Amino acid sequence: MVDGKGRRRLLVRLGQLALLLFIGWGIYQVLAPELGQVSREDLTRWRPRGLPLAASFVLLVLFYIGHAFIWRRILVDLHIGEPGGATTLRIYFLASLGRYLPGKIWALAGLAVLAGRAGLPPGPAAAAQVLGQFGFLATGMLFLGVTLPEWPAALGAAGNASVQAALPLTIGAVMLTAAGAGIWLLVATPLGHAFRERLAGALGPRAGDRLRAAFALADRVRPLHAAVWAGAYALSWVLLGLAFALFVAAFEPATAASPRFVAGTVAASYLVGYLFFVVPAGIGVREGAMVLLLAQVMPPAGAIVVGALSRLWFTAAELVPLALLPLLRQTASHEEVG
């Protein structure tokens, strides 16, 4: 007989399996049209070399794990909680599967729910993730400016279709700048404090208290902490750029002569995919921008292969930490017994 707790665990596992199948179906829908443009001879030619491909995958897994622990660092610095390593990975990567559903809210909602089940305050835990994503996007724009300052001209050289990729980056940069200025005014100036108190009072007791709690959390941010978070996210962009440069070089060794351009390509495509809010995990949008840019440093057929297979590369790296969770739980159990 299966008790209620066992049934709930089974339903959770079935839900996770259904979500993974949905992700696989979505990826297939993206890959099929792109790979359909490539001949059998092209696929034979663009077989990857094993060593750089394996190295790129390891670096990408470290990139994702690093983001989970930056989120944990934000939780600790803001006195929200201090989850263990296995708990951090479980919450972060299970919640990240929600990115493959339409809209960006599902991953955040899932993180709040999972954090609550782990004994963390759901609202502040989700707010820490929002704060982290703001830092990630802001440092990503800076990384793009350093590695690919010519990205508007580079996308323009690819044709009119590139406007669809360039526009979100431009809008995103403006939005991030405006959001940063607004946050600074609200948190660090007397005028901002007066405005937020007036706003909280206008919303009524219940909503006003929630808004005050959110602002109180923002008041805990210290400049040194914010600098550490930003530095960690900036290093993660460097790690992602290096991983992608190795991934592309595995298919086309000649791109090793253009590491800066290739690193900028993954930043541009990643940010474009992220800023298309209604597209699950940027599927299709990210690959399209990637192909447009990579076609300038490698043959178009190779750019299509790399752009299409990069989705599998990204998704597989996100699933690896989830696959390791049972092993981490066993290790933690042995440590507690010892």
C-alpha positions in Angstrom: 0.0 0.0 0.0 1.2 3.5 -0.8 0.5 6.1 1.9 -0.5 9.8 1.2 3.1 11.0 1.3 4.2 8.3 -1.2 1.4 9.2 -3.5 2.3 12.8 -3.4 6.0 11.9 -4.2 4.8 9.8 -7.1 2.7 12.6 -8.5 5.6 15.0 -8.2 7.8 12.6 -10.1 5.2 12.0 -12.8 4.8 15.8 -13.1 8.5 16.2 -13.5 8.6 13.5 -16.1 5.7 15.1 -18.0 7.5 18.5 -17.9 10.7 16.9 -19.2 8.8 15.2 -22.1 7.2 18.6 -22.9 10.7 20.2 -22.9 11.9 17.5 -25.2 9.0 18.0 -27.6 9.6 21.7 -27.7 13.3 21.2 -28.4 12.4 18.8 -31.2 10.0 21.4 -32.7 12.9 23.9 -32.8 15.6 21.6 -34.0 13.7 19.9 -36.8 13.2 22.9 -39.1 16.8 24.1 -38.7 18.4 20.7 -39.1 16.2 20.2 -42.1 18.1 22.9 -43.9 21.3 20.9 -43.5 22.2 18.0 -45.8 23.5 14.6 -44.7 27.0 15.5 -46.0 26.9 18.7 -43.8 26.0 16.7 -40.7 28.9 14.3 -41.5 31.3 17.2 -41.8 30.2 19.0 -38.7 30.9 16.1 -36.3 32.3 17.6 -33.0 35.7 16.8 -31.6 35.3 15.0 -28.2 37.7 16.8 -25.9 36.6 20.4 -26.5 33.0 19.3 -26.5 33.4 17.6 -23.1 35.3 20.5 -21.7 32.7 23.0 -22.8 29.9 20.9 -21.2 31.8 20.7 -17.8 32.2 24.5 -17.8 28.5 25.0 -18.7 27.5 22.7 -15.8 29.7 24.8 -13.5 28.1 28.0 -14.9 24.6 26.8 -13.8 25.8 25.4 -10.5 27.5 28.7 -9.8 24.3 30.6 -10.4 22.5 28.4 -7.8 25.1 29.2 -5.2 25.1 32.9 -6.0 21.4 32.8 -5.2 22.3 31.1 -2.0 24.9 33.8 -1.2 22.2 36.5 -1.7 19.9 34.6 0.7 22.6 34.5 3.3 23.7 38.2 2.8 20.1 39.3 3.1 19.5 37.1 6.2 16.7 35.2 4.5 18.1 31.7 5.2 21.1 29.5 4.7 20.0 26.3 2.8 22.5 23.4 2.5 24.2 22.6 -0.8 21.8 19.8 -1.9 18.7 21.8 -0.9 20.0 24.8 -2.9 20.6 22.7 -6.0 17.2 21.0 -5.7 15.2 24.2 -5.3 17.1 26.1 -8.0 17.2 23.5 -10.7 13.7 22.1 -10.2 12.3 25.6 -10.3 14.4 26.3 -13.4 12.3 23.7 -15.4 9.5 26.2 -15.2 11.3 28.4 -17.7 10.2 26.0 -20.4 6.6 27.0 -19.8 5.2 30.1 -21.5 6.0 33.2 -19.5 8.8 33.9 -17.0 6.7 33.7 -13.9 6.5 29.9 -13.6 10.2 29.5 -12.6 9.9 32.2 -10.0 6.6 30.8 -8.6 8.1 27.3 -8.5 11.1 28.6 -6.6 8.9 30.3 -4.1 6.9 27.1 -3.5 10.0 24.9 -3.3 11.7 27.4 -1.0 8.7 27.4 1.3 8.7 23.6 1.5 12.4 23.7 2.5 11.6 26.1 5.4 12.6 29.3 3.7 10.3 32.4 3.5 8.8 32.0 -0.1 8.4 35.7 -0.9 11.9 36.8 0.1 13.5 33.8 -1.5 11.8 34.7 -4.8 12.8 38.3 -4.3 16.4 37.2 -3.9 16.2 35.4 -7.3 14.7 38.5 -8.9 17.5 40.6 -7.5 20.0 38.0 -8.8 18.5 38.0 -12.3 18.7 41.8 -12.4 22.4 41.5 -11.6 22.9 38.7 -14.2 21.2 40.7 -17.0 23.0 43.9 -16.1 26.5 42.3 -16.1 25.5 40.4 -19.2 24.9 43.7 -21.0 28.3 44.9 -19.9 29.9 41.6 -21.0 28.3 42.0 -24.4 29.6 45.5 -24.7 33.1 44.3 -23.9 33.2 41.2 -26.1 31.0 42.3 -29.0 30.8 46.1 -29.0 30.1 45.9 -32.7 27.0 43.7 -32.2 24.5 46.2 -33.8 26.6 46.3 -37.0 27.3 42.6 -36.8 23.6 41.8 -36.6 22.9 44.4 -39.3 25.3 42.6 -41.6 23.2 39.5 -41.3 20.1 41.0 -42.8 16.7 42.6 -41.9 15.7 39.6 -39.8 18.4 40.7 -37.3 16.3 43.7 -36.3 14.1 41.2 -34.3 17.2 40.2 -32.4 18.7 43.7 -31.9 15.5 45.4 -30.7 15.0 43.4 -27.5 18.7 44.0 -26.5 18.3 47.8 -27.0 15.0 47.8 -25.1 16.5 45.6 -22.4 19.5 47.9 -21.9 17.2 50.9 -21.5 14.9 49.0 -19.1 17.8 47.8 -17.0 19.2 51.3 -16.8 15.8 52.8 -15.8 15.2 50.0 -13.3 18.6 50.5 -11.7 18.0 54.2 -11.3 14.5 53.6 -9.9 15.8 51.1 -7.3 18.5 53.5 -6.2 16.0 56.3 -5.8 13.6 54.2 -3.7 16.3 52.5 -1.5 19.0 55.1 -1.0 17.2 58.5 -1.0 14.9 60.3 1.5 12.6 61.2 -1.4 12.3 57.5 -2.3 11.6 56.5 1.3 8.8 59.1 1.5 7.3 57.9 -1.8 7.2 54.3 -0.9 5.6 54.9 2.5 2.9 57.0 0.8 2.4 54.3 -1.7 2.2 51.6 1.0 -0.4 53.7 2.8 -2.5 54.1 -0.3 -2.6 50.3 -0.9 -4.3 49.5 2.3 -3.1 47.5 5.4 -2.6 44.1 3.8 -1.0 45.1 0.5 0.9 47.9 2.2 2.5 45.6 4.7 3.7 43.3 1.9 5.1 46.3 0.1 6.9 47.5 3.3 8.3 44.0 3.8 9.7 44.0 0.2 11.3 47.5 0.7 12.7 46.3 4.1 14.4 43.5 2.2 15.8 45.9 -0.3 17.1 48.1 2.6 19.3 45.1 3.7 21.4 45.3 0.5 24.8 46.6 1.3 27.1 48.1 -1.4 29.8 45.5 -0.7 27.4 42.6 -1.0 26.0 44.0 -4.2 29.5 44.3 -5.6 30.3 40.7 -4.7 27.1 39.5 -6.4 27.8 41.5 -9.5 31.4 40.3 -9.6 30.2 36.7 -9.3 27.7 37.1 -12.1 30.4 38.8 -14.3 32.7 35.8 -13.7 29.8 33.5 -14.7 29.5 35.3 -18.0 33.2 34.8 -18.6 32.7 31.1 -17.8 29.8 30.9 -20.2 31.7 32.7 -23.0 34.7 30.3 -22.6 32.4 27.3 -22.5 30.6 28.4 -25.7 33.9 29.2 -27.5 35.0 25.6 -26.8 31.6 24.2 -27.9 31.8 26.1 -31.2 35.5 25.2 -31.7 34.6 21.5 -31.3 32.6 21.8 -34.6 34.8 24.4 -36.3 38.4 24.7 -35.1 38.9 27.9 -37.1 36.6 29.8 -34.7 39.4 29.5 -32.1 40.9 32.6 -33.8 37.7 34.6 -32.9 37.1 33.8 -29.2 35.9 37.3 -28.3 33.3 37.3 -31.1 32.1 33.8 -30.2 31.8 34.7 -26.5 29.9 37.9 -27.5 27.6 35.7 -29.7 26.5 33.6 -26.8 25.9 36.7 -24.7 23.8 38.4 -27.4 21.8 35.3 -28.1 21.2 34.4 -24.5 20.1 37.9 -23.6 17.8 38.1 -26.7 16.2 34.8 -25.7 15.8 35.9 -22.1 14.2 39.2 -23.0 11.5 37.6 -25.2 9.2 37.0 -22.2 6.5 35.0 -23.8 8.8 32.5 -25.4 9.6 29.5 -23.1 13.3 29.6 -22.3 13.9 31.7 -25.4 13.4 28.5 -27.6 14.0 29.4 -31.3 14.8 33.1 -30.6 18.1 32.3 -29.0 19.1 29.9 -31.7 18.1 32.3 -34.5 20.3 35.1 -33.2 23.1 32.7 -32.6 23.0 31.4 -36.2 22.9 35.0 -37.6 26.1 35.9 -35.7 28.0 32.6 -36.1 27.5 32.6 -39.8 30.0 35.5 -39.9 32.9 33.4 -38.5 32.0 29.9 -39.9 30.1 28.4 -42.9 26.3 28.9 -42.6 25.6 25.1 -42.5 27.9 24.8 -39.5 26.3 27.8 -37.8 22.9 26.1 -38.2 24.2 22.8 -36.7 25.8 24.6 -33.8 22.8 26.8 -33.2 20.4 23.9 -33.2 22.6 21.6 -31.1 23.3 24.3 -28.6 19.8 23.9 -27.2 20.5 20.3 -26.3 23.9 21.4 -24.8 22.2 24.0 -22.6 19.3 21.8 -21.5 21.5 18.8 -20.8 23.7 20.9 -18.6 20.7 22.1 -16.6 19.5 18.5 -16.0 22.9 17.1 -14.8 22.6 18.7 -11.3 19.1 17.2 -10.9 20.5 13.8 -11.8 23.2 14.2 -9.1 20.7 15.1 -6.4 20.0 11.5 -5.2 23.8 11.1 -4.8 24.1 14.3 -2.9 21.2 13.3 -0.6 22.9 10.0 0.2 26.2 11.8 1.0 24.4 14.3 3.3 22.7 11.4 5.1 26.0 9.6 5.6 27.5 12.8 7.0 24.6 13.3 9.4 24.9 9.7 10.6 28.7 10.1 11.0 
